[in-house]
């Protein structure tokens, strides 16, 4: 018998708001069973969502992010130290470094070779030129 989760438990597992989980169930975008007025979610079917699990499910479910600067790349190095993680991402012929919490890196399942999306959100952009560049 499959272990069934409430909408609240499914939301916690998927790192989504409970109302979003219920809407995805109504739209048929998450595996769920309607029981009276409640939704129940088979745990092992939620855990079998595509690679990257919830990020992929969220993207196909129509969740967008306001940041326009999104760069797709591949993790080339990951250094975990205490509560922080340094993530090096290869984007084309460039490398981007991001410092995030270790728990976020672990929750996302980050490791070398994994494709990720770097989302850059900033209120300030600096422009530079090499010295003597006519």
N, C-alpha and C positions, 0 to 999 in steps of 0.2 A: 504494500500500500504506500502510495506517495505521501510524503510529509507536506501538509497544506499550510500555507502561511496566510495571515490576515493581510489586508492592504497596508497596514502600518508596518508589519514585519517585512513585507515585500519591498516597501519604499526604503526601509533601512538597508536592506540587502543590496538594492540597486542604486543607492545614493540619490534618490529622487524624492520629491515632495509627494505625500500620500495622495493628494488630489490629482497629480500627474499620473500616478500609477493607476488610479481608478479610471481616468480618461483613456489611457492606453488600453486598459482592459475592455472598456466599452467599445472602442474602435477596433478591437480584435488584433491589436498590435503587441499584446502581451498574453501569454498563455494563462487563462483564468477560468474559473467556474463561478457562475452566479448561484448563490445560495440565499434565497429570500432577497433581502435588500443588501446583502454583503457580497463582496468578491473574495474568493479564495484562490491562492496561487500555488501551483505545484512547485515546491522548492527545487527539485532536481531539473525541471524544465527551465526554470529561471537561470539556474547555474549553467545550463547548456546553451545559453544565448551565444551568438557568434563571438569570435576572438575579440578581445577588448571588452567583451560582454556589454556592460551598460553603455559605454560611449557609443558603440555601434548601434545599439537599440535606440538610444536617445536621438542619434542623428537621423535614423530612418523614421522615427516617430515624429519628426518635425520640430525638434527642439533646436533653436538657433541661439547664437551668441552674438552680442552686439559688436564685439571686436572685429574689425575688418582685416587686421594684419595677422593672417594665419599662414604659417609656413610649414609645409610637410617635409619631414626629414626622418633620418634613421639614427638611433642612438649608437654612438661609436665608443662611448665610455661612460661608466657610472661609478661614482665614488661615494660610498656611504660612510659618514663620520658622525658619530653621536646621533643627534636628532636631525641633522641636515644631510642633504644629498646633492652632489654636483652632477648634473646631467649634461653631457656633451653630445650635440646633435649635428650630424652632417646634413647640410641643406645645399644641394648642388655642389659647387666647389668651395663652399664656405662652411665654417663651423660656428655654431652658436652654443653658448654656455648658459645654463640656467641653474640657479640654486633654489631648491625646494625643500620641504620637510621630508625627512626619511619616511614618515608614515604615509605621505602622499605617494612617494615613489613605490613603496611596497603595495599600497592599495591599488595602484595602477598597473602593477606587475611589470615595472620597468626593468629592462636588462639590455645588454648590447645586442644589436641587430633588430630591435623592435622598431616598427614604424610609428611615429608620433606626430602630433600636430603642435607646433609651437605657436601660442597665441600671445601676441604682443599688444599690451594695452598701456598707453602712456599719454600723459598730457603735455609732454615736451619732446620735441625731436631736434637734435643738434645736427648742423651741417658743417662739414670740414673739407678743406682742400689741402693737398700737399703743398708745402712751401715752394714758391717759385713756379707754381703751375699757372702760367700766363693767362 
